[in-house]
Amino acid sequence: MRHLHPFCQSAGDSELLDSRNRVWRLAAKKAMHFKGTASSWGGHFKEAIVVSCLSRRCYTLVRSIITTRRTMFMKVTGFLFRGFCGCKDEGLMYALLKRWDQGDISSNDVNERLKEEKASSRPVTEVETLKTENARLEAMVSQLQAEVRT
């Protein structure tokens, strides 16, 4: 799928490809003989889409990891790369893939680290801020009620 992306050759070595590119998504969908709707395409193939849009240096490491796993007769599925979905930190992905490729960490370690990174970099919404404030106020009310009883 990666080779079908219009910017595959021109993108820099550490540049992520745009996974939202409409022309590419249609070409990839056709190449994969996918018959479902456009919206279900992203759900069924999200890991393949993300891996296809990794930077050139990350993609090279992914190919090495896949080759190593296959020579060891280990299963290779999209689930291996589930943590990459939604991550935009190319430097972090490269560092983790390099350590994984060298055998320093496992796929579970990589996916867990990416999950933590996405959670910590997610902007705090107004709802989350209000929930935190509500919990603080409820604790204060409980404390004041306890003081009134004594």
N, C-alpha and C positions, 0 to 999 in steps of 0.2 A: 504494500500500500504506500509505503514511504516514497518510492520512486515516482509515483504518480503526482506528488505534490508539486505545484508549479514553482515553488521556491526552494526545492530540495537542493539543487546544485548551487544556487546563488547565496544561500544563507551562510552566515559565518560559522566557524567551528563550534562556538559555544552559544549559538542562537537557536532558540526554540522555534519550530515552525508553527504557523497559525492553524490550530485545529478547527477553527470555525470557517475556514476557506470553503465557500460553497461549491466552487468548481471541483476542488479536490474531493470533497465529501461525496459528491455525486459520482465521480470517476471511481472512487474506492468502493462505493456501494455496488456499482455495476461490476467491478472486477471481482468482488466477493460473491457475486450472484445472489445478493440479498433481495428478497422479494417483499419484505415488510415495509412499513411506512418510514418516512424520513425521520420521524421522531423516535421510533423504536430502534433505528439503526445505531444511534449514539448509545443507547442502553445496552444493546446486545454486544457491541464491539468497542465499548469505551476504553478498555485497557489496550486493545490493538490500536485505537486511534491515538491515545496518549503516547504509546511507545513509538508509533510512526512519526510523531511530531517532536520527539526529543531532539536535542542538538546533535550534531554529527558525532561529537566525541562521546556523548552518552549512548547514542545508538550503536556505536562501535563496541562499547562495553556490553551492551545488552546482547548483541550478536555473539560475543565471546562467551557470555554466561550461558546462553541457550545452547551453543555448541558444546560447551563443557558438560552441561546437564545431559544432553543427548548421548554423548560418548560414554557417560556413566549409566545410561539406560534409565534416566530419571525423567519423570513426566514434566512436560513444559506446557503450561496453560496460562491464560490471561490472568488467572488468580495470583500468579507469582508477582505480578506488577500492579496489583490493586492499589497500593499506596501512592503510586505516581499520579493517579487521577486527582486533579484539582491542585497539584503542586506546581508552582511557577518559579521556584528557586533553582535555577539551572546549576549553580555552583554546588548547592547541597546535594542535588541528585547525582551530579558527577562524582562528588567525593564518596557518596554511599555506594554507587555502582562500582567504583574503583576498588573499594574495600571488599565488596561482595565478590567481584571478579578474582581478587587475590586470595579469597578464602578467609579473610579476617572476620567477616560477619555473615550471618545467614539472611535469607530472604525475609524471614520473620522480623529480624532486627531492622532491616531496611524499611519494611512497611510500617513497623511500629514507630520508627524515628520520623518518617514522613507524616504519619498521622499526628504525632505530637507537634511537628512544625506547623502543620495546617491549623491545628487547634490554637496554637499560641499566636499565630499571625492573623487570625480571623478578627476583624474589627468588632468591637463590642457594640451591640445594638442598643437602641433605647429601651427595648423590652427587658434585656438583660440588666441594664442599669437600674431600671425600676424594680425588678425582682430583688436585686441586691439591696436596694434602699428599703424595700418592703420588709425583707428579712431582718434588717438592722432595726427598723422601727418596731417590729413585733417583739424582738428580743428586749428592746427598751421598755415596751409596755409590760412585758412579763416581769421585768426587774422592778418597775415602779409598783406593780400590783403586789409583789412580794414585800416590798418596803412598807406599803400601806397596811398589810396584814400584821406586821410586827410592831 
